């Protein structure tokens, strides 16, 4: 548990995995002003002007990246991008983003430095939970296109050397799914046991959800036709599948084969720890672990595929890796990804330090998936307290800590939150991408967008930011170009440097070829700190601004909310 978070606060997040509640919580905490609290004096000002690497990688970097992205370890070296297809690019003028629209933006993503996409759910859905309520596991929602469009997307991505993962929602279906429509009729139909039913709104063999689902109400809903209650961890329109029914377990393994045969490069597995329940636990119980291993065995029969877990636990994804090669290739690191705003707001690094310590104990072969936002939490702009320098520092940490970065669409232009919430509060972080400065549809659509744009759509458009060397987009281009083709960032060793000022995060990344020290100042004032770490090297700033003195004692100086990457070797 991150020490920097109140135990009670975190427990309330854990108790229900209340995504909407966590959202509200983080809104309150991340918007708190940064605290002072250090006695240290930053001394003279740090050297003027941040060092900005070139916005494009060299041909040599591209060649090295290309080699690293070939073969079974590709996912460790890739930069992923989470696409909300519905909000990315409309191609047919109905106000809804679609697969053909996404194809038209692949060159933009390639140019940004993106190697792989994770598509949020694209299967047919009544959209009671933004597509995480699937009504057909082997089709494409007509709003997004056809199966032929999806196959074209896979081909166009492959032609650019890009990979495509899709969201796989195994825990529950939509109540509109034909399986549930049959199951709800009576207690004797062929699908009667495909969902979790009970005569009362509880069950002794299910030790969770009796008092509340993740979204707050009872986890049991009465089905009048059957005169029984069904179990739903999320919205009532999302009945949980019964994995103790062998036909369900088989059907969903067959579904994974269906998409792998189609050519997807893997899956992002939604709330996958919740598949089985026991009387005492509902999170990653032994039956769920075994089932995940079955999925991995199937995935491993296809070359160069990867699966990433959405852990239920927010602060430690270690159990999702199993022995390192028998469960997930990657798991999201929410300890950093969902709570970094609190570290910046408090000027205290301990949340980040604990996340790095947890990751350093992962089994051999495990790779953390690093985020600073997602479709479930605040826009990074809010987590940063609307401070662009905090935002850049958070993104720098995401791109330089050990692991694989996943950029949430629009993060590269610092997309701002929206106000409309037709499904729930998370819609504020799901607004349409803004491509052009002008026009009612900002290049996203020629119609009225399905969801209104977020704040400042012209200012955050790709067109406006492309033309501004000081924009967030220009920063992201430089940052991604900087790390491209350098395996040290993906797989190099990571060593925390315990600077005596808790406002400074510092760590060394190194492999046989090179070594860097990364430092970020969480505080809104200049800071200087020292650590008894023997380091050698030039300490030349290669990104950002600050100074580093090495020797028996390391001394780091950073400007207010400043960040720097210092090169130690070669
Ligand atoms: Ca459309």
Boltz pocket constraint, residues with backbone or C-beta under 6 A from the ligand:
constraints:
  - pocket:
      binder: B
      contacts: [[A, 89], [A, 90], [A, 91], [A, 92], [A, 93], [A, 94], [A, 95], [A, 96], [A, 97], [A, 98], [A, 143]]
      max_distance: 6.0
